[in-house]
Structures are given as C-alpha cells and as structure tokens.
Amino acid sequence: MLSILIPTWNNLPYLRLCVDSLRRHSALPHEILVHVNDGADGTLQWVREQGLAHTHSGGNVGICLALNQLAAMARGQWLLYLNDDMFCTPGWDRELLAAAGRCGPQPVFLSSMLVEPARTSNVLVNVADFGGDPAAFDEQALLRYASSQRFADIDGAASQPTLVRRADWQLVGGYSLEFGPGMSSDDDFLMKLWLIGCRTFRIVGSSVVYHFACRSTAKIRRNKGGRTFLLKWGISQQTFKDLCISRTGTAQGGEAPNLPTGSWHDRIKRVGYAAAGYPLSDLAKWEPDLPRLLEPGAGQGDQGEETPGS
C-alpha cells in the first residue's frame, strides 16, 4: 500500500481533481493523507466531508513541516509526495510500484513522467496543453494522449511526484525544516538519501501525471534554498547533481563519490554566504509566527476516517 502525502494551501479546485484522479485511476487501494494549510477557501471543510485523514495548520507552514506531519501518520511501506495540482492517469501507481519492485531492497527514489501545459526551463517534463486550470481541463484528451505515448525511463534524474520507502524517509529524518517554506528542500532530501546509499534516481516513463504547475509556490515568499544547501553541505545543488545524481544514469555512474566535495567556486561562494547572512533570516521573513500556526495535536488528533477506495 502507498501512503500518499498531499500538502495543500487554499487550492480546493485542484485538490478535488487530484483526489478524484487517485480514486478513479489508481490500480490499487491507497492511503490518502492531506495537510491543509489555512483552508479558509473551503478546503478544510471538504477534506472533512470526504473523510480524508488530514492535519491542519492555521496558516502556511510550508511543505517540510506539512510532509513530516503526514509521514508520521502514514501506514504504508511506500510514501508518495504528490502536489495538489497534479492529476494521475490510469495505472500510474501500478507502473511506479512495478519499477520499485525491480530495484530490489536498496534505497530508491522514483518519480512519474510529468506532462505540463506550458514549456519551462525544466527539460525533464513533456509539454502538452490539456488546460491550465480545472475549469479548462480536458481530461479525455489527456487520457487519450497518455495512453498513446511510450515515454522511456530517465535514469540519473529526480522529479515529482516522489516515491520512497517509508523506512528510508524515517532513516534520513524526512524533509529538513531549515528549508521552510520549501525551496531546495527536495535537493536536500536527495543528498540525505545519497548518504544512506541511494543510487537509483529514476523517472518512470509509463507512470504519467499531469501537472498544472506552481499553483502554491507562486504565492509564497521564497526562501534562499540554494544558500542554505551550500552552507549546510559545502557543495552547490548543481555540483551535487552533476557529480552524483546524473552519473547514476550513465556508464560512469560508479565514479560518483560516496561523499561529494564542493568545487573551489562552491567553497568561495560559501564563505560569501556565511559573511552576508544566515538561513534563519529566511524563516523570519517567511512566517515569524510559525510555531503558533500549528494546532495542538495536529499530527494525531485532527484525523478523519478514510473513505472507501481512498
């Protein structure tokens, strides 16, 4: 069973579509868990009406804290981090789990093949416009497209949604709070997985997910995640990806270092960052009242019963 973790922040029309796609297009029954940030747009009431297991905060606590709360409630062997503005096509889960089964017992990081309506700088996604919002969404056209494509797997790449073993999530401590509200937290998670021996980073071509793209990140005050990553690890995100992640998809993958070291440029930049500021200033700008946004018992008590088929 998968435990599907969905953070959401006043994106009710997207969340409805997302959950609907999981219920109709999943090959297997799964556990759906939602963290509701704020929810004043009706999200909290809808999640309760749907009987979805959930946690709730009075404002936006960011993806790191939200995901960790949900992961603490999860019961499945596998955890899937899914954005609320994603729509899963038929068999998406069967293909991901089949790929995971072929990888054996070692740590793995698997993603679906994303389709987005507009071209961006992300070369790992496919571009095909089936609507930029729920009102314009053409589901039937998307399903015809997804069934007609034969996307190849991409090794040495990390994307979303994110599938990892719950045991590996717990071993690395989940998502790191210093990256709140979330910029670069994915790369930090990759680094932690690397350090426990994960060497399989793969986008599974036969698992197709439509992504409306950036419906929550467009609203937040972004933290300087690249700075935090470099100060924490002594290596830039790009150097880490080039030196480690991407090499796992090549014949030279065995040359990737177990303990990556930053370039001279990374080291000089790190000194400059350390002299100029510190990541906690990002947290203060984002939400100085963060602790008071958390509801008492939010990881345990604010939890609904799952509906059949969820």
N, C-alpha and C positions, 0 to 999 in steps of 0.2 A: 504494500500500500504506500502511496505517496502522501506526504503531508504538504499541501500547497499553501505557501505563505504569501499573502497579498496585503501590502500596506496601501492605504487609500487616503486621499485628502480632498474631500468635497468634489469628487468626480463620479457622482452617482450614475449618470447615463452610461459611462464607460464601465464602471464596476458591474452594472447589470448585464451588459453584453459579455463581459469577461466570465462571470459566474455561469451565465446561460451557456456559453460555449463549453465550459468544463462539464456541465451536466449533460449536455446533448452529444458532445463529440469525444468524450473520453471512452476508451475501450474498457477501462477497469474502474471500480469504485475507489474514490479517494477521499481523504480528509481535507476540507477547505477551512482555512483559518484566516481571518481578516483583522488587521489593525486599523481602527477608524481614528484618523486624526481629525479633531473637531467634529465633523459630521453634521453641522448645522444645516446643510443643504438637504437633509432627509436621509443621508447615508446611514446614520446610526439606527434610526427607526426601521429602515428597510432591512438592514442586516439582522436586526432582532426579529422582524416579521418572518424572514427567511429561515430562522433557526440556525444561523451560521455561528460556529464557535468564533469568538472575537475578543479583542481587547480594545480599550478606548482611552484616548487622552483628550484633554480639554483644548489643546492646540496641536500644532505640528511638531512632533518630537523627532522627526526625521526617520530615514529608513533603518539606520543602525539599531536604534533603540526599539523601533517597531518590530523589526525582524527577530531580534533576540527575544522579545516577549513572546512572539508567536512560536518560535523554535522551542522554547521552554515548555509549551503546551503540547507540542507535536507528539504523535504516537507512531508514525510511520518509520520504516527503515530508511527511507529516502526523503530528503527535503527539496522542494522546488520553490525557488523565489520567483514569483510571477508579478509583473507590473499590472496595475488595474486597467491600463489602456491597451491590453493585449487580448486577442481573440484567437483561441486554439481551433485548429481544423481537425477533422476526423482522424483518429488514430495517432494523434501527436504523442500521447503518453506511451502507447504500445511500442512505438519506434524508439523513444528515449530509453525505456526500460530494457528493451532488447539490446540496444547498444551498450548499456551499462552491464548487462549480463555477460556480454562478450569480453569485457575488460578484466574480469576476474576480481579478486578480493582487494587489490591495491586501491589507494585513493584515486578518484577520478573527478573531473569537472566537465560536465556535458551541458550543451546548450542546444536550443532549437534553431532552425533556419528562419530568420526574420524576414518578413516582407513589409515594406513601408511605402506609404503613398507618395513620398517625395524624396528626391535624391539629396543626400547629405555627404559629409566627409567620411562617413562610415562605409568602408569598402566591403564589409562583411555581410551587409544586408542586400536583399534584392528589392528592386523598385518596381512597383505595380500599384496603380491607384484604384482602390476599391472604396474610397471615401475617406475624408479627413476627420470625420466626427460621426457619432452614432446616427445622426439624422440623415447623413448622406451615405451611410454604409450599405454596400451592395454585397450581401452575404453570398447569394447564389453565384455571382460572378467570381467571388473569391474561391468558393469551393470547387468550381469548375477549373479554375487556374491551378489550385493546389493539387488536384487530382491528376492534372495533365503534366505536371513538372516532374523531373527526375534530378533533383539537386544532389550533387555529390557532397560527401562529408568533407569538412575542412579541419585538418589537424593543425595543432600549434596555434589555436585561436580560442579566444574566450568571448562569449556573448551572453545574451539572455534569451529566454528565462534560464535560470541556473539550477542544475541538478547536482546534488552531492549527497553522500551518505550522512545520516544524522550523527553517526559516531564520529565522523571526520569533522563535522561542524562543531560538535562539542569539544573535540580534542584541541582545535585551534581557538576556541572561545568565541565563535561566531563573528559578527561584524564589530569592528572597533569603534567605540563611542567618540574617540577624538576626531573622527572624520565627520561628525554630525554637521549639518543635516544629511550629508551623504556623498558629496563629490569625492571621488577617488577611493571610496570605501571598497568598491569591487576589486580594484588593483591590490589594495592592502590584503583583502581576503585571499587573492591569488598567491601573494607572497607567503602568507601563512600556510596555505596548502602546499606550496612548493617545499617549505621547510619540513613538512611531515612526509615528503616523498611522493607527492602527486606529480606524475609526469605525463598524464593523459589529459589534454585540453582539446576538446573536440566539439565542433558544431555538427549536429546530426542532420543531414540534408533531408531525410524522409520525415522529420518532425517539423511541420510548418506552422508558424504562428504569425498572425498579422499584428502589426504594432502601429497604433495611431501616432505614437511618438511624443515624448516630452510634455505630457499634459500636467505633470506635477512639478518637474524640475524647472519649468518656465516660471513658476510662481515663487520659488524660494529665493532667499538671499544666499548665494552660493559661498561655501567655504573654499579656502585656497588649498584644495586637496593635494595638489602637486607638491606644494611646500611642505605640508605635513608628512607626506610619504617620504620625501627626501630627507627631512630632519629625522624621521623615525628609523629609516633603513639605510641611509647613507648612499642611496642609489636612486636615480630618477626612474619614474614609471616607464619611460620609453626605453631606457637602457635595460631595465629588468625584462621587459617584453622581448626586446631584440636578443638579449643574451640568453634568456631562459625559455619563456613561453613559446616563441616562434620556432625555436630549434627543436622542440619536441615533435614538430611536424615535418622534419627534414631527415635526410640520411645522416646528418651530422648531429642529430639530437643527443647522442651520447657524450658530446663535447660540452654540453651545457654544465656549468659549475653547480655543485651542490649548494655552495654558499656564494651567491653572486656578489661582486665587488663593483662599486661605482667607478666611473671614469674620473680622470683628473678634472674634467669640466664639472661633473657632478659634485666633486668634493669642494671645488672653489665656490660653486653656487650654494652649497650647503652652508658654508661659512657666511656668505652674504645674507642668507635667510636668517641664520641664527642671530646675526647682528641687528637685523631690521625688525624682527617681531617674533611672536610665538603663536602656535596654533590656537591656544585658549582664547586669543582675541577674536578668532573666527566664531567660537561658540558664544561669546558675549554679544557679538553683533547679531548673530542668528536669533537667539532666544535667551535673554538673560534670566527669564523666569522659568526655565526648563523644568527644574525639579517640581515646581508647583503645578505643572501641567499634567503630571501623572496622577491618575486616580488611585486611591488606596485599593490594594488587592487586584490591580489591573491584570496581572499575569495569571490569576487563579479564578477570582470570583466573577468577573464580567464575561461570562462564557455561556453561549447558548447551545442548545442541543442541535446536532446536525440533522438536516432534513434528509429523507431517503434519497439515495443517489448522489449525495454531495461528496 
